[in-house]
Amino acid sequence: MGNAKGASPKRPGATRSAARNPKAGETAERPKADARTKTPGAARNSKNRRFAAALRHHRESAAHGFVRLFVEPLQSVMTALVIAIALALPTALYVLVASVQQMGGDLDASARITVFLHRDATASTIETLRSKWAVDAEIADLEYIPAATALEDFKAHSGFGDVLDLLDENPLPPVLLVNPAGKPGAEQIAALAARLEGDPRVDSAQLDMLWLKRLNSILTTGRQVAFALAAVLALGVLLIIGNTIRLAVESRREEILVVKLVGGTDAFVRRPFLYNGLWYGASGGLLSWVMVALGCWWLNISVERLAALYQSQLALLNPGIVELAVLVCGGALLGVLGAWLAVGRHVAAIEP
């Protein structure tokens, strides 16, 4: 009886419902189990949607930044020209150094060794030496200048003909002009000159490489100056783009406030300005390449005419595809960096 009184009576309706649906007690657990099984898929879908939205915003920001170049053409052209001039100066210096270096390499390769033989060398001795050196793999060709011919040339060009006629004997030795084979460097030519001078029939071998070493030193200095100038002007490009983007941020301050009020993040707000900086830098790099290419084309005529007077083949190297890619990519990188430095601080300071 005690048990019967303490037990709560079951309602008939509940008993019939349980009989019709034996698993009714499990229905409360099913939604939780389904939610747990769908969680990984839902998370992946959410990530995919966020990635697609970010990619779409990147495309829209890039397109909008490109269009803004034409919406404000005067400001865009002036900014791009300032960037182009800053990038063109070190590029032009680099092209000049590379052109002179190419000329120096050609002169280095065509260096000739002057071999002075002993004054008492007989004709048979000289012919034997010429035959020996003619088959040398390091020698391209030889030119023999007899002592009498050397004296006549010296009389004709020195203006001391009357004085030389008073001499009892010819003071000049026979000479062999040796042209090295291939395109050896300064070290190889110096080693060849030392080997030729070691022959007992040779008095001395003269190789005037000092001016080439000085030229190479000047070119090395010029290359370092070009890099230093590029670094300084790159800093100037950062400041120019940063100031331009800062003004753009201030002009769109109300728009930024509205975007932040509806939940826009700093990254979302910052992205269009980064693409603006990218397009400014890329257009400046393209204009700098055009300026350097036109300058080289215009100056090449005068440079080739001047080089022809000195029997040389100096010509300025025209910037190619590699230089174009470096300038455009470098300008775009500087544009993004300058925009990042400017917009990061100013966008974070704008709060609703």
DRENMARDREN-740802 format. One record per atom (N, C-alpha, C): z, y, x. Coordinates in steps of 0.2 Angstrom, whole numbers, padded with zeros to 4 digits, always signed. Layout:
<nodes>
ZYX
...
</nodes>
This chain:
<nodes>
+0000-0006+0004
+0000+0000+0000
+0000+0006+0004
+0004+0006+0010
+0004+0012+0014
-0002+0013+0017
-0006+0008+0019
-0012+0009+0022
-0017+0012+0017
-0016+0009+0011
-0021+0012+0005
-0020+0019+0004
-0013+0021+0004
-0012+0028+0002
-0014+0033+0008
-0014+0031+0014
-0015+0035+0020
-0023+0036+0021
-0027+0031+0019
-0034+0031+0020
-0037+0036+0015
-0042+0040+0018
-0046+0044+0014
-0051+0041+0010
-0051+0042+0004
-0056+0038+0000
-0063+0040+0001
-0068+0036+0002
-0075+0037+0003
-0079+0039-0004
-0083+0044-0003
-0086+0046-0009
-0092+0041-0011
-0093+0039-0017
-0099+0035-0018
-0105+0037-0016
-0107+0044-0017
-0113+0046-0015
-0115+0045-0007
-0109+0047-0003
-0110+0046+0004
-0111+0039+0006
-0108+0034+0002
-0109+0027+0004
-0116+0025+0002
-0119+0027-0003
-0126+0026-0005
-0131+0029+0000
-0129+0035+0002
-0134+0038+0007
-0134+0034+0014
-0128+0032+0016
-0128+0028+0022
-0131+0022+0021
-0131+0019+0015
-0134+0012+0014
-0142+0013+0014
-0144+0019+0011
-0152+0020+0011
-0154+0022+0018
-0150+0025+0022
-0152+0027+0029
-0146+0025+0034
-0147+0019+0037
-0142+0016+0041
-0140+0020+0047
-0146+0024+0050
-0145+0028+0056
-0144+0035+0055
-0142+0037+0049
-0141+0044+0047
-0136+0047+0052
-0131+0043+0054
-0126+0046+0059
-0129+0048+0066
-0135+0046+0067
-0138+0047+0074
-0142+0053+0074
-0144+0056+0067
-0149+0061+0067
-0146+0068+0070
-0140+0069+0071
-0137+0075+0074
-0138+0075+0081
-0139+0069+0084
-0140+0069+0092
-0148+0069+0093
-0152+0068+0089
-0159+0067+0091
-0162+0074+0093
-0160+0080+0090
-0163+0086+0092
-0161+0087+0099
-0155+0086+0101
-0153+0087+0108
-0157+0083+0113
-0158+0077+0111
-0161+0072+0115
-0168+0074+0116
-0172+0077+0111
-0179+0079+0111
-0179+0085+0115
-0174+0090+0115
-0174+0096+0119
-0173+0094+0126
-0169+0089+0128
-0169+0087+0135
-0175+0084+0137
-0179+0080+0133
-0185+0077+0136
-0191+0082+0136
-0191+0088+0133
-0196+0093+0133
-0194+0098+0138
-0189+0099+0141
-0187+0104+0145
-0191+0105+0151
-0193+0099+0155
-0197+0100+0161
-0204+0102+0159
-0207+0100+0154
-0214+0102+0152
-0214+0109+0150
-0209+0111+0146
-0208+0118+0144
-0207+0123+0150
-0203+0121+0155
-0203+0125+0161
-0209+0126+0165
-0213+0120+0165
-0219+0121+0168
-0224+0125+0165
-0224+0125+0158
-0228+0129+0154
-0227+0136+0155
-0220+0137+0155
-0218+0144+0156
-0220+0147+0163
-0219+0143+0168
-0222+0145+0175
-0229+0146+0175
-0233+0142+0172
-0240+0143+0172
-0242+0149+0168
-0238+0151+0163
-0240+0157+0159
-0238+0163+0163
-0232+0163+0167
-0231+0168+0171
-0236+0169+0177
-0238+0164+0180
-0243+0164+0185
-0249+0167+0182
-0252+0165+0176
-0258+0167+0174
-0257+0175+0172
-0251+0177+0169
-0250+0184+0168
-0250+0188+0174
-0247+0186+0179
-0247+0189+0186
-0254+0190+0189
-0258+0184+0188
-0265+0184+0191
-0269+0189+0187
-0268+0189+0180
-0272+0194+0176
-0270+0201+0178
-0264+0202+0179
-0262+0209+0181
-0264+0211+0188
-0265+0207+0192
-0268+0208+0199
-0275+0210+0198
-0279+0206+0194
-0286+0208+0193
-0287+0215+0189
-0283+0216+0184
-0283+0222+0181
-0281+0228+0185
-0276+0227+0190
-0274+0232+0194
-0279+0234+0199
-0283+0228+0202
-0288+0229+0207
-0294+0233+0204
-0296+0231+0198
-0301+0234+0195
-0300+0242+0193
-0294+0243+0190
-0292+0250+0189
-0291+0254+0195
-0289+0251+0200
-0288+0255+0207
-0295+0257+0209
-0300+0252+0208
-0307+0254+0211
-0310+0259+0206
-0309+0259+0200
-0312+0264+0195
-0309+0271+0196
-0302+0271+0198
-0299+0277+0199
-0302+0281+0205
-0306+0277+0210
-0309+0281+0215
-0315+0285+0212
-0318+0283+0207
-0323+0287+0204
-0321+0292+0198
-0315+0291+0196
-0312+0295+0191
-0310+0302+0194
-0307+0302+0200
-0306+0308+0204
-0310+0307+0211
-0316+0309+0210
-0321+0308+0216
-0319+0312+0222
-0318+0319+0220
-0316+0323+0226
-0310+0321+0230
-0305+0320+0227
-0299+0317+0230
-0300+0311+0234
-0304+0306+0231
-0305+0300+0234
-0310+0301+0240
-0315+0305+0240
-0319+0306+0245
-0316+0309+0251
-0312+0314+0250
-0308+0318+0255
-0303+0313+0258
-0299+0309+0254
-0295+0305+0257
-0298+0299+0262
-0304+0297+0259
-0308+0292+0263
-0310+0295+0269
-0313+0301+0269
-0315+0304+0275
-0310+0305+0280
-0304+0307+0278
-0299+0308+0283
-0297+0302+0287
-0297+0296+0283
-0295+0290+0285
-0301+0288+0290
-0307+0289+0288
-0313+0287+0292
-0313+0290+0299
-0312+0297+0299
-0311+0300+0305
-0306+0298+0310
-0300+0296+0307
-0295+0293+0311
-0296+0287+0314
-0300+0283+0310
-0302+0276+0312
-0308+0276+0317
-0313+0281+0316
-0319+0282+0320
-0318+0284+0327
-0313+0288+0328
-0311+0291+0335
-0310+0285+0340
-0305+0281+0339
-0304+0275+0343
-0310+0270+0343
-0313+0269+0338
-0319+0265+0338
-0324+0267+0342
-0326+0274+0342
-0331+0277+0346
-0329+0276+0353
-0323+0277+0355
-0321+0276+0362
-0321+0269+0364
-0320+0264+0360
-0320+0257+0362
-0328+0255+0363
-0332+0258+0359
-0339+0257+0359
-0342+0260+0366
-0340+0266+0368
-0342+0269+0374
-0339+0264+0380
-0333+0262+0380
-0330+0258+0385
-0334+0252+0386
-0335+0248+0380
-0339+0242+0380
-0346+0243+0383
-0349+0248+0381
-0356+0250+0384
-0356+0251+0391
-0352+0255+0394
-0351+0256+0401
-0349+0249+0405
-0345+0245+0401
-0343+0239+0404
-0349+0234+0405
-0353+0234+0400
-0359+0230+0400
-0364+0232+0406
-0364+0239+0407
-0368+0242+0412
-0365+0240+0419
-0358+0240+0419
-0355+0238+0426
-0356+0231+0427
-0356+0227+0422
-0357+0220+0423
-0364+0218+0426
-0369+0222+0423
-0376+0221+0425
-0376+0223+0433
-0373+0229+0434
-0374+0231+0441
-0370+0227+0446
-0364+0224+0443
-0361+0219+0447
-0365+0213+0449
-0369+0211+0444
-0373+0205+0445
-0379+0206+0449
-0381+0212+0449
-0387+0214+0454
-0385+0217+0460
-0379+0216+0462
-0376+0219+0469
-0380+0215+0474
-0382+0219+0479
-0386+0217+0485
-0382+0217+0491
-0383+0212+0495
-0379+0212+0502
-0384+0214+0507
-0382+0219+0511
-0386+0221+0517
-0383+0218+0523
-0387+0213+0527
-0385+0210+0532
-0389+0213+0539
-0385+0215+0543
-0387+0218+0549
-0387+0213+0555
-0393+0211+0558
-0393+0206+0563
-0392+0210+0570
-0391+0206+0575
-0390+0208+0582
-0397+0212+0584
-0396+0217+0588
-0402+0221+0590
-0407+0217+0594
-0404+0212+0598
-0408+0208+0603
-0410+0202+0599
-0410+0201+0593
-0412+0195+0589
-0420+0195+0590
-0422+0189+0592
-0430+0188+0593
-0433+0186+0586
-0439+0186+0586
-0443+0185+0580
-0442+0178+0578
-0442+0173+0582
-0441+0166+0580
-0434+0165+0578
-0429+0168+0580
-0422+0168+0578
-0422+0170+0571
-0425+0176+0569
-0425+0179+0563
-0428+0175+0558
-0434+0172+0560
-0438+0167+0555
-0434+0161+0554
-0430+0158+0559
-0426+0152+0557
-0420+0154+0552
-0417+0160+0553
-0412+0162+0549
-0415+0163+0542
-0421+0166+0541
-0424+0167+0534
-0425+0161+0531
-0428+0156+0535
-0429+0149+0532
-0423+0146+0530
-0418+0146+0533
-0411+0143+0532
-0409+0146+0525
-0409+0153+0525
-0406+0156+0519
-0410+0156+0513
-0417+0154+0514
-0421+0154+0508
-0420+0148+0504
-0417+0143+0506
-0415+0137+0502
-0408+0137+0500
-0404+0142+0502
-0397+0142+0500
-0397+0143+0492
-0393+0139+0489
-0392+0139+0482
-0389+0146+0479
-0385+0149+0483
-0382+0155+0481
-0386+0161+0482
-0392+0161+0485
-0396+0166+0487
-0403+0166+0483
-0404+0171+0479
-0410+0172+0475
-0416+0173+0479
-0416+0178+0483
-0422+0180+0487
-0419+0184+0493
-0424+0185+0498
-0422+0189+0504
-0428+0194+0505
-0426+0200+0508
-0431+0205+0510
-0429+0207+0517
-0434+0206+0521
-0434+0207+0528
-0436+0214+0530
-0432+0218+0534
-0434+0225+0536
-0434+0225+0543
-0439+0225+0547
-0439+0226+0554
-0436+0232+0557
-0434+0232+0563
-0430+0238+0566
-0435+0244+0566
-0442+0243+0567
-0446+0248+0568
-0447+0251+0561
-0448+0247+0556
-0449+0250+0549
-0443+0254+0547
-0437+0251+0548
-0431+0255+0547
-0430+0262+0550
-0433+0262+0556
-0433+0268+0560
-0437+0273+0557
-0443+0271+0555
-0448+0275+0552
-0446+0278+0545
-0442+0274+0541
-0440+0276+0535
-0434+0281+0536
-0430+0280+0541
-0424+0284+0542
-0427+0291+0544
-0433+0291+0548
-0436+0298+0550
-0438+0301+0544
-0441+0298+0540
-0444+0301+0534
-0439+0304+0529
-0434+0301+0529
-0429+0303+0523
-0423+0307+0526
-0422+0306+0533
-0416+0310+0535
-0417+0317+0538
-0423+0318+0540
-0425+0325+0542
-0423+0325+0550
-0421+0320+0553
-0419+0320+0560
-0425+0317+0564
-0431+0317+0562
-0436+0314+0566
-0437+0316+0573
-0437+0323+0574
-0438+0326+0580
-0432+0323+0585
-0426+0323+0583
-0421+0321+0587
-0421+0313+0588
-0424+0309+0584
-0424+0302+0585
-0430+0301+0590
-0435+0305+0590
-0441+0304+0595
-0438+0305+0602
-0433+0308+0603
-0430+0309+0610
-0426+0303+0612
-0425+0298+0608
-0421+0292+0610
-0426+0288+0614
-0423+0284+0619
-0427+0280+0623
-0428+0273+0620
-0424+0271+0615
-0425+0265+0612
-0422+0266+0604
-0425+0261+0600
-0423+0261+0593
-0416+0259+0592
-0411+0263+0589
-0404+0261+0588
-0403+0257+0582
-0408+0256+0578
-0407+0252+0572
-0408+0245+0573
-0404+0241+0570
-0405+0233+0570
-0410+0231+0565
-0413+0225+0565
-0416+0222+0560
-0412+0220+0554
-0414+0221+0548
-0410+0220+0542
-0413+0215+0537
-0408+0211+0534
-0410+0207+0529
-0406+0209+0522
-0410+0210+0517
-0407+0212+0511
-0407+0205+0506
-0401+0203+0505
-0399+0197+0501
-0397+0198+0494
-0401+0196+0489
-0399+0196+0482
-0396+0189+0480
-0390+0190+0478
-0387+0184+0475
-0390+0180+0469
-0389+0174+0469
-0393+0170+0463
-0388+0171+0457
-0391+0171+0451
-0387+0171+0445
-0384+0177+0444
-0378+0177+0440
-0374+0183+0439
-0367+0182+0441
-0366+0182+0448
-0359+0181+0450
-0355+0187+0450
-0348+0186+0450
-0344+0191+0449
-0342+0194+0456
-0338+0199+0456
-0337+0203+0463
-0334+0198+0468
-0329+0193+0466
-0326+0189+0470
-0331+0184+0474
-0336+0182+0469
-0341+0177+0472
-0346+0181+0477
-0348+0187+0475
-0352+0190+0480
-0348+0192+0487
-0342+0194+0486
-0338+0195+0492
-0338+0189+0496
-0337+0183+0493
-0336+0177+0497
-0343+0175+0500
-0348+0176+0497
-0355+0175+0500
-0356+0180+0506
-0354+0186+0505
-0355+0191+0511
-0351+0189+0517
-0345+0186+0516
-0341+0184+0521
-0344+0178+0525
-0347+0173+0520
-0350+0167+0523
-0356+0169+0527
-0360+0174+0525
-0366+0176+0529
-0364+0180+0535
-0359+0183+0535
-0357+0187+0541
-0354+0182+0546
-0352+0176+0544
-0349+0172+0549
-0355+0168+0553
-0361+0169+0552
-0367+0167+0556
-0367+0170+0563
-0367+0167+0568
-0367+0170+0575
-0373+0175+0576
-0379+0174+0572
-0384+0178+0573
-0384+0185+0569
-0378+0186+0565
-0377+0191+0561
-0372+0196+0564
-0374+0202+0565
-0369+0207+0567
-0364+0209+0562
-0366+0211+0556
-0361+0212+0551
-0365+0212+0544
-0361+0211+0539
-0364+0211+0532
-0360+0216+0528
-0364+0220+0525
-0361+0226+0521
-0362+0225+0513
-0356+0226+0510
-0356+0225+0503
-0352+0231+0500
-0355+0235+0497
-0352+0241+0494
-0349+0240+0487
-0344+0237+0486
-0341+0235+0480
-0335+0239+0478
-0333+0244+0482
-0328+0248+0481
-0329+0253+0474
-0335+0255+0473
-0336+0259+0468
-0336+0255+0461
-0338+0249+0462
-0338+0244+0456
-0331+0243+0454
-0326+0242+0459
-0319+0241+0458
-0316+0248+0454
-0318+0253+0457
-0316+0260+0454
-0319+0260+0446
-0325+0258+0445
-0328+0258+0439
-0324+0254+0434
-0322+0248+0436
-0318+0243+0432
-0311+0246+0431
-0308+0249+0436
-0302+0252+0434
-0302+0258+0429
-0307+0262+0430
-0308+0267+0425
-0309+0264+0418
-0313+0258+0417
-0314+0255+0411
-0308+0252+0408
-0304+0249+0412
-0297+0246+0410
-0293+0252+0407
-0293+0258+0411
-0289+0263+0408
-0292+0266+0402
-0298+0266+0401
-0301+0269+0395
-0300+0264+0389
-0300+0257+0390
-0298+0253+0385
-0291+0253+0383
-0286+0255+0388
-0279+0256+0386
-0278+0262+0382
-0282+0267+0384
-0282+0274+0380
-0284+0273+0373
-0290+0269+0372
-0292+0267+0366
-0287+0264+0361
-0284+0259+0364
-0279+0256+0360
-0273+0260+0358
-0271+0264+0363
-0265+0269+0362
-0267+0274+0356
-0274+0277+0357
-0276+0281+0352
-0277+0278+0345
-0279+0272+0345
-0279+0268+0339
-0272+0267+0335
-0267+0266+0339
-0260+0265+0337
-0258+0272+0334
-0259+0277+0337
-0257+0284+0335
-0260+0286+0329
-0267+0285+0328
-0271+0287+0322
-0269+0282+0317
-0267+0276+0318
-0265+0271+0313
-0259+0274+0309
-0254+0276+0313
-0249+0279+0310
-0250+0285+0306
-0255+0289+0308
-0258+0295+0304
-0261+0292+0298
-0264+0287+0298
-0267+0284+0292
-0262+0282+0287
-0256+0279+0290
-0251+0277+0285
-0248+0283+0282
-0247+0288+0286
-0244+0295+0283
-0249+0298+0277
-0255+0297+0279
-0260+0300+0274
-0260+0296+0267
-0261+0290+0268
-0261+0286+0262
-0254+0286+0258
-0249+0286+0262
-0242+0287+0259
-0241+0293+0255
-0243+0298+0258
-0243+0305+0254
-0247+0305+0248
-0253+0302+0249
-0258+0302+0243
-0255+0298+0237
-0252+0292+0239
-0249+0288+0234
-0243+0291+0231
-0239+0294+0235
-0233+0298+0232
-0235+0303+0227
-0240+0306+0228
-0242+0311+0223
-0245+0308+0217
-0248+0302+0218
-0250+0298+0212
-0244+0296+0208
-0239+0294+0211
-0233+0291+0208
-0230+0297+0204
-0229+0303+0207
-0226+0308+0203
-0230+0311+0197
-0237+0310+0198
-0241+0312+0192
-0241+0307+0187
-0239+0301+0188
-0238+0296+0183
-0231+0294+0181
-0227+0299+0182
-0219+0298+0182
-0218+0296+0175
-0220+0299+0170
-0219+0298+0163
-0221+0291+0161
-0227+0289+0163
-0230+0282+0162
-0225+0277+0165
-0223+0278+0171
-0218+0273+0174
-0212+0273+0170
-0209+0278+0167
-0203+0278+0163
-0204+0274+0157
-0210+0275+0154
-0211+0271+0148
-0212+0263+0149
-0215+0262+0155
-0216+0255+0157
-0209+0251+0158
-0205+0255+0162
-0198+0253+0163
-0194+0252+0157
-0195+0256+0152
-0191+0256+0146
-0193+0250+0142
-0199+0247+0142
-0201+0241+0139
-0200+0235+0143
-0196+0236+0149
-0195+0230+0153
-0199+0228+0159
-0203+0233+0161
-0207+0232+0166
-0203+0232+0173
-0204+0228+0177
-0201+0227+0184
-0204+0232+0189
-0200+0233+0194
-0203+0237+0200
-0209+0234+0203
-0209+0228+0203
-0215+0225+0206
-0221+0226+0201
-0220+0226+0195
-0226+0227+0190
-0228+0234+0191
-0224+0239+0191
-0225+0246+0192
-0229+0247+0199
-0226+0244+0204
-0229+0245+0211
-0236+0243+0212
-0238+0237+0208
-0244+0234+0210
-0250+0238+0209
-0251+0242+0204
-0257+0246+0204
-0258+0251+0210
-0252+0254+0212
-0252+0259+0217
-0254+0255+0224
-0252+0249+0225
-0254+0245+0231
-0261+0244+0231
-0264+0243+0225
-0272+0242+0225
-0275+0249+0226
-0272+0254+0224
-0275+0261+0226
-0275+0262+0233
-0270+0260+0237
-0270+0261+0244
-0275+0256+0247
-0275+0250+0245
-0280+0246+0248
-0287+0248+0247
-0289+0251+0241
-0296+0254+0241
-0297+0260+0245
-0292+0264+0245
-0293+0270+0250
-0294+0268+0257
-0290+0263+0259
-0291+0261+0266
-0297+0257+0268
-0299+0253+0263
-0306+0249+0264
-0312+0254+0264
-0312+0259+0259
-0317+0264+0259
-0317+0268+0265
-0311+0270+0268
-0311+0274+0274
-0314+0270+0280
-0312+0263+0280
-0314+0259+0286
-0322+0258+0285
-0325+0257+0279
-0332+0257+0279
-0335+0263+0281
-0333+0269+0279
-0336+0276+0281
-0335+0277+0288
-0330+0274+0292
-0329+0275+0299
-0334+0271+0302
-0336+0265+0300
-0341+0261+0303
-0348+0264+0302
-0349+0267+0296
-0356+0271+0296
-0356+0277+0300
-0351+0280+0301
-0351+0286+0306
-0352+0284+0313
-0349+0279+0315
-0350+0276+0322
-0357+0274+0323
-0359+0270+0318
-0366+0267+0319
-0371+0273+0319
-0371+0278+0315
-0375+0283+0315
-0375+0287+0321
-0368+0288+0324
-0368+0292+0330
-0371+0288+0336
-0370+0282+0336
-0373+0278+0342
-0381+0278+0341
-0383+0278+0335
-0391+0278+0334
-0393+0285+0336
-0390+0290+0335
-0392+0297+0337
-0392+0298+0344
-0386+0296+0347
-0385+0297+0354
-0389+0292+0359
-0391+0286+0356
-0395+0281+0360
-0401+0284+0363
-0405+0288+0360
-0411+0291+0362
-0410+0295+0369
-0405+0300+0368
-0403+0304+0374
-0400+0300+0380
-0396+0295+0378
-0393+0291+0383
-0398+0287+0387
-0403+0284+0383
-0408+0280+0387
-0413+0284+0391
-0414+0290+0388
-0418+0295+0392
-0415+0297+0399
-0408+0298+0398
-0404+0300+0404
-0404+0294+0409
-0403+0288+0407
-0402+0282+0411
-0409+0280+0414
-0414+0282+0411
-0421+0281+0414
-0422+0285+0420
-0419+0291+0420
-0420+0295+0426
-0416+0292+0432
-0411+0288+0431
-0407+0285+0437
-0409+0278+0437
-0415+0276+0434
-0418+0269+0435
-0413+0264+0432
-0409+0266+0427
-0404+0261+0424
-0406+0260+0417
-0403+0255+0414
-0404+0253+0407
-0398+0253+0402
-0394+0259+0403
-0388+0260+0399
-0390+0262+0392
-0387+0258+0388
-0388+0260+0380
-0381+0258+0377
-0380+0263+0372
-0374+0262+0368
-0374+0256+0364
-0369+0252+0363
-0369+0246+0359
-0368+0248+0352
-0372+0246+0347
-0371+0247+0340
-0366+0243+0337
-0362+0246+0333
-0357+0241+0330
-0360+0237+0325
-0357+0230+0325
-0360+0225+0321
-0356+0223+0315
-0357+0217+0313
-0354+0214+0307
-0346+0213+0309
-0345+0211+0315
-0338+0210+0317
-0334+0216+0317
-0337+0222+0320
-0333+0228+0320
-0333+0231+0312
-0338+0229+0308
-0337+0231+0301
-0331+0228+0298
-0331+0221+0299
-0325+0217+0296
-0319+0220+0298
-0318+0221+0305
-0312+0223+0308
-0310+0230+0305
-0314+0235+0304
-0313+0241+0302
-0311+0241+0294
-0315+0237+0290
-0313+0237+0283
-0307+0233+0282
-0306+0228+0285
-0299+0224+0284
-0294+0228+0287
-0294+0231+0293
-0289+0235+0296
-0287+0241+0291
-0292+0244+0289
-0291+0250+0284
-0288+0248+0278
-0290+0242+0275
-0287+0240+0269
-0279+0238+0270
-0278+0235+0276
-0271+0233+0278
-0267+0239+0279
-0269+0244+0282
-0266+0250+0283
-0264+0254+0276
-0269+0253+0272
-0269+0256+0265
-0263+0253+0261
-0263+0246+0261
-0258+0243+0257
-0251+0244+0260
-0250+0244+0267
-0244+0245+0270
-0242+0253+0269
-0246+0257+0269
-0244+0264+0268
-0242+0265+0261
-0246+0262+0256
-0244+0263+0249
-0237+0259+0248
-0236+0253+0251
-0230+0250+0250
-0224+0254+0252
-0224+0257+0258
-0219+0261+0261
-0218+0267+0256
-0223+0270+0253
-0222+0276+0249
-0220+0274+0242
-0223+0269+0239
-0221+0268+0232
-0215+0264+0231
-0213+0261+0236
-0207+0257+0235
-0200+0261+0234
-0200+0266+0238
-0194+0270+0237
-0194+0275+0231
-0200+0278+0229
-0201+0282+0224
-0201+0279+0217
-0203+0273+0217
-0203+0269+0210
-0196+0267+0209
-0192+0265+0214
-0185+0262+0213
-0181+0268+0211
-0183+0274+0213
-0179+0280+0211
-0180+0283+0204
-0186+0280+0201
-0187+0282+0194
-0184+0277+0189
-0179+0280+0186
-0175+0275+0181
-0175+0279+0174
-0176+0275+0169
-0175+0278+0162
-0168+0280+0160
</nodes>
